[in-house]
């Protein structure tokens, strides 16, 4: 069984002729549609989970998912990740140390993760609500840096510009002039891909912050904190559970980050403002 290049397999989007209506006017146009492909993750030959994902950057996805779900403890424990195209989806064969396989004995097998699934692979409440990492660090972000990142993420969302249907996760380290981004139909998949990219490239995640084009849900906070990132900003709202976890983890959580507006929910000291003016309640 030989690995197949993704360029020869599943595309990230397709083109389709559609009827586009505006009022009573009809035009036939070419539309770009994001693909949603079943991606099976197998550890040492044993199926673990099937995720619905955008079929790009899957080696990074394998690493990010394995780290943020607690399957492995460090990037060097992912011994290999090989991608195989199948007629009905994609398999990613992941090799990890046998002692890590022993620790997976109580985790779910053959589970299907929907695109919006945030607790895929969990079969018990204990697994789903595992304790989050505590984060600390002296990172501070200026509000204008957040605004600049919001402009940058729009420019770098190439697949979303075509299809309008994928999320993005971006990591920003303005002190080093670094901006990294990954896209996926699933918000948590995009974040796992981004984390995998950072770890594969040897970057220190704690020196920057993460911006996501979605709501800030529990699993995004958990995944962000698991690699030591101390600030997570989302363009939409956080959930109550996400806020509670961020508070406990020491993570700065920002929601409704749009243009020059944002709401800081936890650990406000990491986001600074020039000449702030407070409006009384």
N, C-alpha and C positions, 0 to 999 in steps of 0.2 A: 504494500500500500504506500504510494508516494504522495507527498504533499502536493496540492494543486494551487497554483497562483490564484489569488483572489481576482486578479484582472481577467482571468479566464473563467471565473465562476460567477458568483452572485454579485450583481451590480448594486450600488448604493441607491440608485433611483432608476425609474423607467420613464419613458415618454409615451403619451397617449393623446390621441385626438379627442377633444371634448367639445360639447355644446356649451358655449359661454353666453349667458343671457345678461343683459343690462336693460332693465325695464322690459320693453317688448322687442328689443333688438337682439338678434341671434348672430353669433359669429363662431366659426369653426376654428379652433386654435390648438396648438400643441401645448400640453400641460406636462409638468415634471412632478413625479410622484415618488416619495421616499419609499424604499423597500423596508419591509419588516420580516425578518427571516428567523426561523427557529435555530438557535445556536446551542448545541449540546456540549456541556463541559464534562469531560471524563477524567477522573483522577486515577492514574496508574491502571487504566483500562476499565475502571468501574464508573458507570454513569452516576452523576451527582445531581445535575439540574439542567433543564432546558430553558433558556432565556429567549425572549423575542427581542431582537436587537438589529441595529444597522450593521451590515456585514463589512465593517472597516475596522482597522486597528485592533484586531482580535487578539493578537499576542499581548498587547498592552492591557486589553480587557481581562485576559486570563490572569495576569499578574495583579492588576488592581483589585479584581474580585477576590482572588485568593487571599490577599493581604487584608482587605477591609472586612471580609467575612470571617477572619480569624482562622482560616484553614492552614496558612503558613505564617511564620512570625517575621521573616525577613526575605527580601527579594532573592537572595542566593539559595533559598530553599525551593524556588521554582527551577527545577533542573532542566526542563524543556517544555515548550508549548508548540505543538504542531497543528496546523489548520488543514482540514480535509473537507472539500466540497462534496456534498451528496445531492442526489436528485431532489430531495425534499427538505434540504437544509444544510447546515454546516456542523461538523464535529471539531471540537478543539481537544486534542489529547494532551493532557498535562501530566508531567512526571514530577512527583514530589517525594521526599524521603519517606521510608516506610513507617517511621515513628509518627509522622504527621497523619498518615493513613489510619493508624491505630486510633488517633484522637478523633477521627471523623466517624467512628463507629456508631455514635448516637445521632448523627446528622441524617437528614432526609435523603432519600435516593429517588431517582426517576421522577423528580418533581418538575412541574411546568411553571415557569415564571412569566406572567403576563407582562406586557410592555410597561404598565404602571406599577408592577409589583415591587414592593419595598422590603418584603420579608421572605424572599424566595430562598428555599433551602431550609427554612425553619419549620419544625413539626411540633414544637412545644412552646409554651409561653416563656419558659426559661431561656430557650435558644433565641426567641424573638427579642426578648428584653434583656439581653446580656449586658452587663455593666459596660459603660462607655469609658474610653480613655480620658484621663485628665490632661489638659494641655496648659502650658505656661510658656512665657517668653515675653521679650520686650518689644515685639513688633508693634509699630504704630503706623496708621495709614491716614493720610490727609484726605479730607472729603473731596478735594479736587482730583485726587488720584482715583477715587471710586468713580467719579464722573467721567474721567478720561477712559477708564476701563469699560464703562458702559458704552461709550462711543466705539471703542476698539472691538468689542465683542460683536457688535452689529456688522462691522466691516469684515470680520473674519469668519462669519457664519456662512460659508460658501454653499453648503448643502441646503441650509434653511432658506437662503436667498432664492434657490431654485424651487424648492418644494413647499416652504412655509409650514413644515410639520415636524421639525426635529428640534430637540433641546440642545443646548451647549453648556459645557462647563469650562471655565477659563481659570488659569492660574497666573497671577500677576506679581511680578517682583520688579517694581519700577526702579529700585536702587541699582539693579543689574541690567535694566533695560530689556527685561524678558517678558514675553507674553506667549503663553501656550494655550491651545484650545482643542477640544475634542467634541464631536457632535454625535448624537444618537437619538433614535425615536424614544428611548427611555431615559429619563433624567438621571436615574441612578447608574445606568450603563455609561452615560457620558462622563459622569464623575469617576467611575471605576477606570475608564480608559485614560482619563487625565492623570489619575494617581499612578496608573501603570506607566505612563509616559515619564512622569517625574522620577519615579524610582528606577526605571531602566536607564535614564540619562544621567543618573547620579546627582540630581538636584536635591537640595534640602527643602522639603515642602514647607517647613516652618518659617522660611525667609520671605514668603509671599502670602497672598490671600486668594480665596476662591470666589468666583462669581458664577452663579448659575441662572439660566433663563427659565426658571420654573418657580413653583412654590418651594419653601424650605420645609421639607418633611423630616420626620424622625430619622430615617435611614441616611439622609444626606448629612445631617449633623453627626451621626455616628461614624460614617465613613470618613468625613473630614477630620474629626478628632482622632481617628485611629492612626493617622500618620503624622500627627503633631501640628496640623494647620490650626491657627488660632483665630482666624476670622473668616466667616462665611457670609456672603451677601447674595440675596436672591431678588429677582425682579418682582416676585409676587409675595404672597403672605406666608408666614410661618404657621405651623400648627402648634397647639398648646403643648403637645408632647415634645415637639422639637425645641420649644423654648425652655421647658423644664430640663431636658437633657443638656442643652447648651449651658444653662446656668450651672448645673452640677459639674459639667466638664471644664468650666473656665473658658468656654469659647464665646467670642463676640459674634452675635447673630444679628444680621441686618435684613430687613424685609422691605418690600415696595421700593427697591432701588431703581429709580427711573429718572433720567435727566439729572437734575440737581436736587432731587427729593429722595429721602430715605427715612426709615424708622429703625432705631437701634433698640433691640429688645433686651440684650444681656451684655454685661461687661463692657460698658460704654467707653472705658478709658482708652481703648485701642484706636478709636476713630476720633481724629482731631479736626477742629474747625477754626478758620481764621476769623477773628472778631465776631464770635458768636453773640447773637442777640436772643434773649429768652422772652417769649411771649407768655404772660401769666395765664393760668387756666381761667 
